[in-house]
Amino acid sequence: MQNYIRKRAVKIAHHILQSSDTVRRTAEVFKISKSTVHKDVSERLPRINKELADQVKSVLDKNKAERHLRGGEATKKKYADENGSIKLD
């Protein structure tokens, strides 16, 4: 594994731990794909630092468990008018 990939994986891990960002948001911040973020934290990071990888995994598992709530909020915002009431078709 090349050194810049190791450094990126560790930077991504620290970012996720500090911000509790999702894989999607982390990918936006680092300007890389979601697949790259996922591969860095799930495959590469455990080979670099197992303890750090376990901490990141717990944050991502929490995000995954809560994603249905975030999705519901996005849909609610999408269909809400400027007064906050839901528009029905």
GROMACS elastic network, one bead per residue, 0.5 to 0.9 nm:
[ bonds ]
;  ai    aj funct       b0    kb
    1     4     6  0.85831   500
    1     5     6  0.67899   500
    1     6     6  0.70311   500
    1    44     6  0.84656   500
    2     5     6  0.54793   500
    2     6     6  0.65911   500
    2     7     6  0.89657   500
    3     6     6  0.50801   500
    3     7     6  0.62433   500
    3     8     6  0.85901   500
    4     7     6  0.50586   500
    4     8     6  0.60482   500
    4     9     6  0.85760   500
    5     8     6  0.50184   500
    5     9     6  0.61104   500
    5    10     6  0.86447   500
    5    40     6  0.79970   500
    5    44     6  0.85648   500
    6     9     6  0.52078   500
    6    10     6  0.63472   500
    6    11     6  0.86674   500
    6    40     6  0.83619   500
    6    44     6  0.75669   500
    6    45     6  0.76519   500
    6    48     6  0.72186   500
    7    10     6  0.52342   500
    7    11     6  0.61160   500
    7    12     6  0.85580   500
    8    11     6  0.50247   500
    8    12     6  0.60071   500
    8    13     6  0.84849   500
    8    40     6  0.79032   500
    9    12     6  0.51383   500
    9    13     6  0.61714   500
    9    14     6  0.87538   500
    9    37     6  0.78168   500
    9    39     6  0.89134   500
    9    40     6  0.51184   500
    9    41     6  0.63397   500
    9    44     6  0.70568   500
    9    45     6  0.60233   500
    9    48     6  0.86365   500
   10    14     6  0.62425   500
   10    15     6  0.85626   500
   10    40     6  0.84906   500
   10    41     6  0.83293   500
   10    45     6  0.69611   500
   10    48     6  0.82222   500
   10    49     6  0.83860   500
   10    52     6  0.83201   500
   11    14     6  0.51967   500
   11    15     6  0.61129   500
   11    16     6  0.86528   500
   12    15     6  0.50449   500
   12    16     6  0.61884   500
   12    17     6  0.86377   500
   12    26     6  0.73247   500
   12    27     6  0.89903   500
   12    30     6  0.79561   500
   12    37     6  0.73956   500
   12    40     6  0.79568   500
   12    41     6  0.76163   500
   13    16     6  0.52257   500
   13    17     6  0.62370   500
   13    18     6  0.86702   500
   13    40     6  0.86271   500
   13    41     6  0.67197   500
   13    45     6  0.79878   500
   13    52     6  0.71621   500
   13    53     6  0.73302   500
   13    55     6  0.85724   500
   13    56     6  0.60841   500
   14    17     6  0.51127   500
   14    18     6  0.61021   500
   14    19     6  0.84953   500
   14    52     6  0.83644   500
   14    56     6  0.82142   500
   15    18     6  0.52215   500
   15    19     6  0.59396   500
   15    20     6  0.76946   500
   15    21     6  0.76875   500
   15    26     6  0.76909   500
   16    19     6  0.53081   500
   16    21     6  0.53343   500
   16    22     6  0.74488   500
   16    23     6  0.83307   500
   16    26     6  0.71601   500
   16    56     6  0.66372   500
   16    59     6  0.74525   500
   16    60     6  0.82357   500
   17    20     6  0.54959   500
   17    21     6  0.79456   500
   17    55     6  0.74188   500
   17    56     6  0.61788   500
   17    59     6  0.69995   500
   18    21     6  0.82710   500
   19    22     6  0.89120   500
   20    56     6  0.88313   500
   20    59     6  0.62932   500
   20    60     6  0.78524   500
   20    63     6  0.79033   500
   21    24     6  0.79304   500
   21    25     6  0.58483   500
   21    26     6  0.60107   500
   21    59     6  0.84185   500
   21    60     6  0.82425   500
   21    63     6  0.80104   500
   22    25     6  0.52317   500
   22    26     6  0.60650   500
   22    27     6  0.84969   500
   22    59     6  0.85571   500
   22    60     6  0.67197   500
   22    63     6  0.63036   500
   22    64     6  0.82955   500
   23    26     6  0.50782   500
   23    27     6  0.60707   500
   23    28     6  0.86983   500
   23    34     6  0.60450   500
   23    35     6  0.87488   500
   23    37     6  0.64401   500
   23    38     6  0.68936   500
   23    60     6  0.75772   500
   23    63     6  0.88441   500
   24    27     6  0.51792   500
   24    28     6  0.64581   500
   24    29     6  0.88707   500
   24    33     6  0.81984   500
   24    34     6  0.57655   500
   24    37     6  0.84544   500
   25    28     6  0.50703   500
   25    29     6  0.62790   500
   25    30     6  0.87488   500
   25    34     6  0.86910   500
   26    29     6  0.50658   500
   26    30     6  0.61954   500
   26    31     6  0.82237   500
   26    32     6  0.84188   500
   26    34     6  0.78983   500
   26    37     6  0.73052   500
   27    30     6  0.52963   500
   27    31     6  0.56133   500
   27    32     6  0.50364   500
   27    33     6  0.54946   500
   27    34     6  0.53156   500
   27    35     6  0.85839   500
   27    36     6  0.79323   500
   27    37     6  0.62108   500
   28    32     6  0.66740   500
   28    33     6  0.78096   500
   28    34     6  0.83845   500
   29    32     6  0.80179   500
   30    33     6  0.86427   500
   30    37     6  0.88761   500
   32    35     6  0.83110   500
   32    36     6  0.65208   500
   32    37     6  0.72459   500
   33    36     6  0.52187   500
   33    37     6  0.65480   500
   33    38     6  0.87187   500
   34    37     6  0.51095   500
   34    38     6  0.61112   500
   34    39     6  0.85318   500
   35    38     6  0.50850   500
   35    39     6  0.60205   500
   35    40     6  0.84689   500
   36    39     6  0.50578   500
   36    40     6  0.59618   500
   36    41     6  0.86066   500
   37    40     6  0.51355   500
   37    41     6  0.62568   500
   37    42     6  0.84269   500
   38    41     6  0.54050   500
   38    42     6  0.58082   500
   38    43     6  0.78993   500
   39    42     6  0.53122   500
   39    43     6  0.52995   500
   39    44     6  0.65545   500
   39    45     6  0.85150   500
   40    43     6  0.58600   500
   40    45     6  0.58725   500
   40    46     6  0.89449   500
   41    44     6  0.60811   500
   41    46     6  0.73503   500
   41    53     6  0.64557   500
   41    56     6  0.73320   500
   41    57     6  0.77781   500
   42    45     6  0.63327   500
   42    46     6  0.68047   500
   42    53     6  0.73049   500
   42    56     6  0.89455   500
   42    57     6  0.76821   500
   43    46     6  0.61627   500
   43    47     6  0.72750   500
   44    47     6  0.55248   500
   44    48     6  0.65966   500
   44    49     6  0.88965   500
   44    53     6  0.89320   500
   45    49     6  0.58346   500
   45    50     6  0.68957   500
   45    52     6  0.75785   500
   45    53     6  0.55905   500
   46    49     6  0.53158   500
   46    51     6  0.77108   500
   46    52     6  0.76592   500
   46    53     6  0.52372   500
   46    54     6  0.77857   500
   47    50     6  0.64662   500
   47    53     6  0.87276   500
   48    52     6  0.86939   500
   48    53     6  0.84281   500
   49    52     6  0.54671   500
   49    53     6  0.62188   500
   49    54     6  0.88160   500
   50    53     6  0.50078   500
   50    54     6  0.62243   500
   50    55     6  0.87853   500
   51    54     6  0.51803   500
   51    55     6  0.64573   500
   51    56     6  0.88247   500
   52    55     6  0.51614   500
   52    56     6  0.62944   500
   52    57     6  0.85848   500
   53    56     6  0.51467   500
   53    57     6  0.60494   500
   53    58     6  0.87208   500
   54    57     6  0.50023   500
   54    58     6  0.63554   500
   54    59     6  0.89052   500
   55    58     6  0.53111   500
   55    59     6  0.66528   500
   55    60     6  0.88964   500
   56    59     6  0.51852   500
   56    60     6  0.62268   500
   56    61     6  0.85270   500
   57    60     6  0.50851   500
   57    61     6  0.59354   500
   57    62     6  0.85113   500
   58    61     6  0.50441   500
   58    62     6  0.62035   500
   58    63     6  0.86641   500
   59    62     6  0.51366   500
   59    63     6  0.62801   500
   59    64     6  0.86541   500
   60    64     6  0.60599   500
   60    65     6  0.85656   500
   61    65     6  0.61847   500
   61    66     6  0.86986   500
   62    65     6  0.50943   500
   62    66     6  0.63279   500
   62    67     6  0.86742   500
   63    66     6  0.51482   500
   63    67     6  0.60059   500
   64    67     6  0.52122   500
   64    68     6  0.81168   500
   65    68     6  0.73479   500
   65    69     6  0.86973   500
   66    69     6  0.54903   500
   66    70     6  0.67631   500
   66    71     6  0.89565   500
   67    70     6  0.50848   500
   67    71     6  0.61132   500
   67    72     6  0.85750   500
   68    71     6  0.50776   500
   68    72     6  0.62115   500
   68    73     6  0.87755   500
   69    72     6  0.51435   500
   69    73     6  0.63971   500
   69    74     6  0.88302   500
   70    73     6  0.51492   500
   70    74     6  0.63408   500
   70    75     6  0.87904   500
   71    74     6  0.51716   500
   71    75     6  0.63459   500
   71    76     6  0.86350   500
   72    75     6  0.52005   500
   72    76     6  0.61217   500
   72    77     6  0.86611   500
   73    77     6  0.61673   500
   73    78     6  0.85442   500
   74    77     6  0.51638   500
   74    78     6  0.61356   500
   74    79     6  0.88579   500
   75    79     6  0.64278   500
   75    80     6  0.85965   500
   76    79     6  0.54785   500
   76    80     6  0.60403   500
   76    86     6  0.73425   500
   77    80     6  0.51466   500
   77    81     6  0.81694   500
   77    84     6  0.82344   500
   77    86     6  0.85484   500
   78    81     6  0.83408   500
   79    85     6  0.85091   500
   79    86     6  0.58516   500
   79    87     6  0.57450   500
   79    88     6  0.80753   500
   80    83     6  0.76069   500
   80    84     6  0.53284   500
   80    85     6  0.54254   500
   80    87     6  0.58304   500
   81    84     6  0.53780   500
   81    85     6  0.58412   500
   81    86     6  0.64000   500
   81    87     6  0.64566   500
   82    85     6  0.76474   500
   83    86     6  0.88084   500
